[in-house]
Amino acid sequence: MIVHPELRRAARHARRPLLTATLLQGAVTLTHLAQAVLLAVALAGVARGETDGLPPLLGAVLGVVVARAVLASWQRRTATRAGARVRVRLRDELVAHLGRLGAAHLTTARAGAVRTTLVDGVEGVDAYVSRYLPQLMVTLAVPPLLLAALAVVEPAVLLGLVPALLLALAGPRAWDRLLAERGKEHWDTYEGLGADYLEALQGMPALRAAGAVGRTRQRLEERSAALHRATVAKLRVSLVDTGITDLAIQGGTVAAALLACWSAVTGAGTATGTYLMLLLASECFRPVRDLSREWHAGYLGVSAADGLAALRTAEPAVPDTGTVGARWSEPPEVRFEDVEFGYEGGAGTPAVRGVTFVAEAGRTTAVVGPSGAGKSTLLALLLRHRAPQRGRITVAGRDVADHTLDSLRRGIAVVSQETYLFHASIADNLRLARPDATDDELVRAARTAGIHDEITALPDGYATVLGERGATLSGGQRQRLALARALLADAPVLVLDEATSAVDERREADIVRELLNAAGGRTVLVVAHRLAAVRHADRIVVLDGGRVDAVGTHDALVGAGGVYTELVRAGRTHEGELTA
């Protein structure tokens, strides 16, 4: 009889159909009671040798059976509809919350664990809400009413039924805490195994290249064995629960039968009363038996409740406190003012500190520096995946914290080094940010990104369905599709975060040149290691150790020496090694 607060909350998504399902379940129970009364009257008549009224009674029993079948079918459909509504609404709520949590949360949570919670956990909630909760309401209501009715017929029968019912309902509650602990252990192990399997499937090429498939298989076998042990431990406790319930039901039924027989032998009761005691005593325990069955069906939902609550109540790294929509009719200026940020649990030195520079409106600004200089951190701060601990970032003169997160991120198109493409057609992937884009606009964006000819060479062209994560394409093709998608979004600010790292350097220079020409009317921020991608930028910001080392054009920075000059020399050395 565990009723988790998270599951009660989930049930509110379908109050009306759940109430209807509960009432129908009560009506089904009433048909069992009506059948028991009719049979008791019929059997009492047979015992007295009065068979004239038997055909109408048996006809009434048949009518009750038909009515029960109709009501039971109606109840199952209603409960299924209620469960589906809860499942859909809860899943939508969790996915929307994941979107609000942003990239900072998804980099710390395992994708497989989140998937298990969203899929299996929510499915368990469906069974709990649609089957267990209606039966729980019926179980709490019907036995007390039956006991009251039996007390009128034969008060002595309560001596056997009341203790048995109390034991059946209250006895297993002594195990609830242990059962909850075992359920949490089982869910945590189940969630971890799901995460491990998803990770192994996604990383299979790397595992094969490293010769680690065998070791990974052994680790998964160990995790599977741990899940088996957790399942068995949970079943042990659950079986004790079931055993107590069954013992109470059987004992109560036997006690009621003995009392009914004693009443018949001593002549203290009528034949009808005796049969009523026998049949209604059994019906008194039917809801308890049904509750035990539905409990096992919905137990996965109870196990997953803590995980669902943790996901739903997780706080985003940056709360969405903005109230102003980010709508820029002109290319906006992006300004970093004395920005400082350090990651929790870091080495103590901020990732960026005292960073001040301006990305001029409608111009291209490149941010370069050695690995770990703070380039990606600045972009995360601009997009408000993180919030500066000091200083501020403004777009068009307004602090980014003033904007709602959705509007801010719609106004800034991002192409990152790690491109995600969906299992859908190329056209659908390109239209992700602009579903209403025309075919001509798709082609124009693809031409600018240098991918149009390769798309048309495919058998189905833009209708070609990509493999999951774009696995059927090369790294360079995936990045160029992402570039085309960003251009198609037509956002006033375009951010390229190592967006051409998977493209060869000769093609990279051509793509970047075409891209910058096509980006006219946008404020462009380019982050790159290879200087071919930033050579033609209007302004270059050089970061080193989280600080701004220099700002200027390519020629001016090369002549000034310093970190940028070292990066240029390192790039030339690398090109020479590749040529050799």
N, C-alpha and C positions, 0 to 999 in steps of 0.2 A: 504494500500500500504506500510505496514511496511516491510522493508527489513533489518533484523538483520544481523550484520557482521558475527556472528557465522554460520548463515544459508547460507550466501553467500560462506563462506569458505567450508561448507559441500558440496555445489553444485559442487565445483571443482573436487570432486571425480568422477564425471560422466559428464564431459564437453561435450564430443562428443554425447552420446545418448540424453542428455538434449537439445543440439542444434538441433539434428534431430527431437526430439519431438516438439520443438518450431516451426520449419519449417513446420512440418506436421500439427500442430495446425493452423498455418497461412494458409496452403493449404485448410484445412477444412473451415476456415472462407471465403476464396475466393469462395468456392463452394456455400456458402450462398449468396454471392454477385452476382455470376453468375446466380443463380436461381432467385434472385430478378430482375435482368435485363431482363432475358428471360420472366418472368411473366409480367413485365411492358410492354414489346413489344407485348406480346400476348393479354393482356387486352386492350391495346390501339387499336390493330387491331379489336377486337370484338366491341369496342366502335364506330369505324368507319364503322363497317359492313364488314370488310375485313377478311374473315375466311379461305381463301385458304391457307395461310401460318401457320394456327393454328396447324395442325398435326405435322409438323416438329419441331415447337417450343415446343410442349408438349413432343415430343420424346426427344428433347434436355434436357428438364427439368428432364425427367425420367433418362437420362444418368448422369446428374449432381447429382441426388439423389443417384444413385448407386455408383458413384465415391466418394461421401461424406461418404457413409457407409464404403467403403473400406479404405479410408484415415483415418477415425475416428478409425476403428479397428486397423490399423497400428500404429496410434498415441498412442492409449491406451497401446498397447503392448510395444512400445518403451519407453513410460513414465514409465510404470511399471518396465521395465528392468533398467532404469536409477535410479528410486527410490530404487530398491533392491540393486543396486550397492552402492548407497550412504549409505543405511542402514547398509550393511555389512561392508563397509570400515570404517564408522564412529564408529560402535560398536567395530570393531577390534582395532581401534586406541585408543578408550577409555579404553578397557580392557588391552591393552598393557601398557597404561599410568598408570593404576591402579597397574599393576605389578611393574612399576618403583617407584611409590609412596611408596610401601612397607607397612609393618605391622604398622608403626607409624601412617600413614594416616587412615588405616582401623580401628584402635582402636578408632579414634575420630569421624569418619563418621558412620552414621547409615546404616546398611546393606540394610534395606528396602528402604531408600531414594536413595541409589546408584542403587538398582535394578530398581526402578521406572524411574530414569533418563536413564539407559541403555536400558530399554525395551520400556516403554510408550513414553518417550521423543524422542527416536530415531524413533519410529513409526510415531510420529507427524512430525518429520523432513522429513520423506519419503513423506507424503502427501503434505507438503508445497513445497518441491523441485520438485516433479514429476508432480504436478497438478497446483499449484498456480503460480510458476515462469514462465512456458511456457505461461500461459494465461495472465500474467502481460505483457510480451513482446508483445504479440499480441494486447492487449488493448492499449498499448502506441503507436503502429504503425498503426493500421487499422483506427480508427476514424479520425485522421488528414487527411489521404489519401481520405477517403470518403467525408469529408468536402470539400476538394479541388475539387473532382468530382462534388459534388452538387453545388458548387459555379459556375461551368461552365454551369450547367443546369438552375439553378434558384438562383441567389445570395441572394435573399430576404430570402430564407429558413434558411440561416445562422443566422439570427436574433433570431430564436427560438432554433436552435440546439447548437450553440456555448455556450451561457450562461448555457444551461441545462447540456452539457457535462462538463463544468468547475465546475459546482456545484456537479455533480455526482462524479467526480474524486477528486476535491480539498476540497469539503465541509466536508467529513468524516475525513479529516486529522486534523481538529481542535480537534478531539476526540482521536487522536492517543496516546497522552501521558496518558490520563486517561485510555484508553483501555489497554495500556501496564502495568499500575499500577494494574488494576483489574486482568489482566492476570497473573502477578507475584503473587498476593495474592492467586489466584485460584491454581496456580501450587504449591506454597509453602504448601498450605493446603492439596492438593492432594498428594504431596510427603510425608508429615507428616503422613497422614492417611495410606498410603501404608506401611510406616515404622512401624507404630503402629500395623497394622494387622499382618505383618510378625513376629514381635517380640512376639505378643500374640500367634501365631501358634507355634513358636519354643519353647516358654516357657509354653505351656499349662500344662505339668505335674507339673511344679512348681506352677502355678496358682491354679491348683486343690488341690495340697497338702496344700497350704496356704489358701484355701477357698476364693480366690480372683477372681474367674471367673465372678461372678456377677458384682463386681466393675469394672473389666476390660471391661465387655460388656457395662456398662453404660458410661465409658470413651470413648469407640469407637463410641457409639451412639452420644455422644456430638461432637466428631470430625467429624462424618458423617454430623451432622447438620451444623457444621461450613463450611464444604465443600459445602453443599447445598446453604448456604447463599452466599459464595464466587462465586459459579456458577451463581446464580441469579443476583448478582451484576455485574458480567461480561456480562451476557446476556442483562441486561438493557442498558449498554453502546453500546453493539454490535447491539442491535435493533435500537438504535438511528442512528447508522452508516448506517444500512440497510434502515431505513426509509428515511434518507436524499437521499440516492442513488435512491431508488424507486420513491420518489417524483420528483427528477430531471428527471429520465427516462420517467415517465408518462407525466410530464409537457412538456418535450421536444418533445415527440411523438405527443401530442395533438397540440402543437404549429406548428409543421411541417405539420400536417394534415390540420389545418386551413389555413395555408399559401398556401398549395397545392390546397385546395378547392377555395380559393380566386383567385388564378391564373387561375383555370379552369373557374370560373364564369365570370371573367373579360376578358377572352380570351387572357390573356397576355402570356400564355404558351401553348405548344402543349399537346395533350393527352398523348403521350409517356412521356414527361417531367413531367406531373402531376403524373402519376403512378410511375415514377422513384423516385420522391420526397417522395411519400407515403411509398414505399417499402424500399428505401435506408435509409430513416430516421430511420425506425425500425431496420435495420441492423447496423446502426451507434451505437445503444445502446446495441446490442447483446453482444459484448465483455465485456462491463461494467457489464451487468447482469451475465455473466459467471464468471467474475472475483470475483464478490461478493459471488457467490456460492463456488468457489474454496477457497476463503479466509476463509470461515467457516470450510472447510474440513481440511485446513492446520494450523488452529489457534493454535492447541495444540503444534505444533512445535515452534511457536513464543513464547508461554508461557514457554516452556522448554528450550529456547535458552540460557537464563542466567545460568541455572543449568548446561547445557552441557558445556558452556564456563568455568564456575567455576571449573568443574571436569577436563576439558582438560588442563587448565592452572595452576592447583594446583601444587605447588612446593614440591618435596620430602623432607623429613627431612634430608636426606643425598644425595646430588647430585652425580650422577655417573660420577666422573671425572677421574677414574682410566683408565689406558691404557695398563696394563700388564695382561695377562691371568694367572689365578691361576692354574697352572699345576705342581703338585708335584709328581715326580716319586718315592720319598721316603716319609715315614711319616714325616711331618714337625714339627718343634718345634714351640710352641705358647708361645709368651712372652707378658706380660703386664708390661709396664714401666711407673710408676708414673701416673696412669690413674685417671682422675677426671671427673665427669659428674653430673650435676644437672638438674632436669626437670623444664621446664618453669612453673611458677605458683606454684612451690613447697614451702616448708616451709622456704626455705633459706639455709638449710643444704644440701650439695651435696649428691646424692644417693650413690656415691662411691668417695673416695678421697685418693690419694696417693697409689693406689693399684699397687703393684709390685710383680709378681711371674712368674714362668716358668712352662709350661706344657711340659715335656720332650718328644722328638720325640719317637713315638712308645710305649709310656707308658701311664698308666691311672692316671689322676689327678682328684681328687674329690674336689668340692667346696661346703662347708657346712657353716651353720650359722643360727641363728634364723631368723624368718620371718622379712622381711624388711632390711636385712643386705646388700643387693645389688647384690645377686647372678644372678637374671634374668637380671638386668641391664648390668652386665658384658657380658652376652651372647649376648644381643642386640647390644652392642658395637662391639663385635667380628664379628657379622654378618653384621655390618654396617646398622642396622635399625636406629641406632643413631651414632653420631660422638663424640669422646671424646672432652671435652673442654680444657683439658690439658693432656700431656703425649701422648703415642702412643701404639698401639698393632701391633705386628709383627707376621707373620707366615713364617717360613723358612727364617728369617732374613729380610724380606721385609715388610714394613708398609702395613697394609690391605687397606689403602686408595689408594695405587698404583694399586690395582687390580680392574678390571671391576667387577661390582656387580654380574652379572650373573655368571661369572666364579668363583668368591669367594664363592657364595652360592651353586654352584654345587660341589665345593671341600669340603664342610662341610655339612655332613648329620646330620639332627637335628630330635630328637624325643622329643616332648614336652608333658607336662601334658595334654593339651587339644588336643586330637587327632582328625583329620578330615579325615573321610572316605567318599568316593563318592558313589552315587547310581549306582553301577556297580558291576561286579563280583569280588570275592576276588582276582583272578589272575590279573585282570586289575588294582585293587587298589595297589597290590604289584609291578606291573610293571610300576608304575607312573614315577619313575625316570630312569628306564632302560627298555624301551619297548621291547628290543631285548633279555631279559633274558630268559633262557631256563626253561623248567619245572623242571629239576633237580635242577637248582639254586634256584628256588622258594621254593622247598621242603627243601633244605638245610638251607635256611634262616629262614623258618618257624620252622624247628626243633630247631634251635639255640634259637629262640625267645620263644620256648615252646608252640607253637600254632598249630603245624602240626596235632597232634592227634585230636584236636577239629575240625579242618577244615575237615579232612577226615570223621569225624562222621556226618557231614552235608549231606543231601540227594544228593546234586550235587557237593560236595567236593569243589575244587578250582573254579568251575564254578558257585557256589552259588552267587546269586545277593544280595548284602547287601541293607538294607533300607537306606534312606537318613541319612547322618551323622553317618552311622553304627548303627542305632537305634535298630536293631535286635540283637545286640551283647551286652555283658556286658562290663563295663568299663575296666576290666582287659583284656578281649579279644581284645578290640579296641587298647589298648596300646601295646599288644604283636604283633598285626598285624602291627602297626606302627614301632615297633622295627625290624620286619622282613623286612619291606619296606626300612628302613634305611640301614640295613645290605646289602640288595640287591643292593642298590645304589653304594656300594663299594667305598665310598669317603675316601680320606686319613685321614680326620678328622671326628670323630664321637662325637656328642654332645648329651648327655642324660639329659634333663631338667625335673626332676621329672618323668622320663619315666616309672617308675614302681609303681607309687603312688597308682594306682587302683588295684594292685595285692596284695594278702595276703603276709605277711612277710615271711612265710616259703617258698612259691613258689618264692618270690622275690629273696631270697638269692640264690636259684638254678639258676634262670634265669640270674642273674647278673654274677654268676660264669661262666656259659656257654658263656654268652655274652662276657665277658672279654677274655675268651680263644679264642673265634671266632674272636675277634677284633685284634688279633695279626697282626702286620704290620700297625696298625692305631694308631694315636694319639687320645686318648679318654679323653673327659671332662665330668665328671659326676656331676650334681647338684642334691642334694637330701636333704630331711629333715630326713628321716629314715636312720639311720646309717648302717643298714644291706646292703644298696646299695653301701656304700663307704668303708666298713671295709677292703676289699681286694684291695683297690686302692694302686698304688705304692707311691702316694703322696697325702696328704690331705691339702687343703688350708682352713683355718678357717676365715670367715669374721664376723665382728661385728660392727654395726654402720657405714657401708660403708668402713671400714678399714680392712687390713689384721691383724688378731690377732695372728695367729700362722701358721706354716707350718711344716709338718712332717708326719710320718707314724701313723697308728692308735695306736699302742702300745706306741710310744714315746709321742704322744699327751695326751693319757690317763694318763700317768705317770707324765706329766708336769703340770696337773691341768689347770685351766682357763675355757674359754668358751666351748671348746670341751668336757671337762670332765663333765660340766653341761649338755650338750646335751646328753651325754651317760647316765647320771643318769636319766634325764627326759625320755629317751627312755625306760630304764629298768622299771621305774615307770609305764609308759604307758603299757608295756607288762604285768606287774603284774596285772594292773587293768583289762586288757582284759582277762587274765587267770582266775581271780577271778569271 
